Amino acid sequence: SQFRMEPDVPLVVPEVNPQALDKFAKRRIIANPNCSTIQMVVALKPLHDRFTVKRISVSTYQSVSGAGKEAMDELYAATKATYVNDAFKPEQFTKNIAFNVIPHIDKFMEDGATKEEWKMAVETRKILGPDIAVMATCVRVPVFIGHGEAVHAEFEQPVPLAEARALLRKASGVTLFDERDDGGYITPAESQGEDAVYVSRLREDRTVPNGIAFWCVSDNLRKGAALNAVQIAETMIARGLMAKRAA
């Protein structure tokens, strides 16, 4: 995260902006985006290419593994304490995470947003386009692995739902699972150990012109972190950007 917003360091999601790797030679540093940003831009990329994203409003439901092993241990301990009616004092979170949701990830900034919310806005603009407006509310939920996001996106052009479905079905890194029936969607628990960004609940947002709403989930430890880094290396090799060392 140290280098993400430095202008001469590429911030890369291989399915979205592999061309940004061409800037690699100047600093020889590549930044991995924030986990919540990655899954959102992967889902939006095929729609943005066709209809041009204008504005995004997103609410995230982020698992505790995004805060590290100690946070996962705290969820386990807090849940156990609740069941046996023991007193529990949170250390990794500002409030008890067991059977609760906490609308606070990272530190607060002067405008009232948290840094996680700020990251989603500025990283999305760096990856997808500088004119996109982003409003994010980031929430920690009592889930071990897997982030969920409710995304409402407004586009420059009308978005026929059938065409949006077709674009998402063939998009790299995306699995569309959208059945309008009980269980016809993917949850964070089902994304664990998987590489894809899953898109469900795709529908028209009639509150804004050219609006689409959807639910997306992904394993934040894979596509949100380690897998994305591996894919960056694979993309560099494929683009001939990895010079061979002399024997």
SULFENKA-V562883 format. One record per backbone hydrogen bond with DSSP energy under -1.0 kcal/mol. NH is the residue of the N-H (numbers start at 1). CO is the residue of the C=O. If there is no record, write none. Layout:
NH,CO ; NH,CO
This chain:
6,3 ; 9,6 ; 12,31 ; 16,13 ; 17,13 ; 20,17 ; 21,18 ; 22,19 ; 23,20 ; 24,21 ; 28,24 ; 31,10 ; 38,34 ; 39,35 ; 40,36 ; 41,37 ; 42,38 ; 43,39 ; 44,40 ; 45,41 ; 48,44 ; 49,45 ; 51,47 ; 52,48 ; 54,154 ; 55,154 ; 56,133 ; 57,152 ; 58,135 ; 59,150 ; 60,137 ; 61,148 ; 62,139 ; 64,143 ; 65,144 ; 66,63 ; 67,64 ; 68,65 ; 72,68 ; 73,69 ; 74,70 ; 75,71 ; 76,72 ; 77,73 ; 78,74 ; 79,75 ; 80,76 ; 81,77 ; 82,78 ; 83,79 ; 84,80 ; 86,81 ; 100,97 ; 102,140 ; 104,102 ; 109,113 ; 112,109 ; 115,107 ; 116,105 ; 118,114 ; 119,115 ; 120,116 ; 121,117 ; 122,118 ; 123,119 ; 124,120 ; 125,121 ; 126,122 ; 127,123 ; 128,124 ; 132,129 ; 133,54 ; 135,56 ; 137,58 ; 140,102 ; 141,62 ; 143,141 ; 147,218 ; 148,61 ; 149,216 ; 150,59 ; 151,214 ; 152,57 ; 153,212 ; 154,55 ; 155,210 ; 156,52 ; 157,51 ; 164,160 ; 165,161 ; 166,162 ; 167,163 ; 168,164 ; 169,165 ; 170,166 ; 174,171 ; 175,197 ; 177,199 ; 179,184 ; 181,179 ; 184,181 ; 185,183 ; 194,191 ; 197,173 ; 198,217 ; 199,175 ; 200,215 ; 203,213 ; 205,211 ; 208,205 ; 212,153 ; 213,203 ; 214,151 ; 215,200 ; 216,149 ; 217,198 ; 218,147 ; 222,219 ; 224,219 ; 225,222 ; 226,221 ; 227,222 ; 228,222 ; 229,225 ; 230,226 ; 231,227 ; 232,228 ; 233,229 ; 234,230 ; 235,231 ; 236,232 ; 237,233 ; 238,234 ; 239,235 ; 240,237 ; 241,236
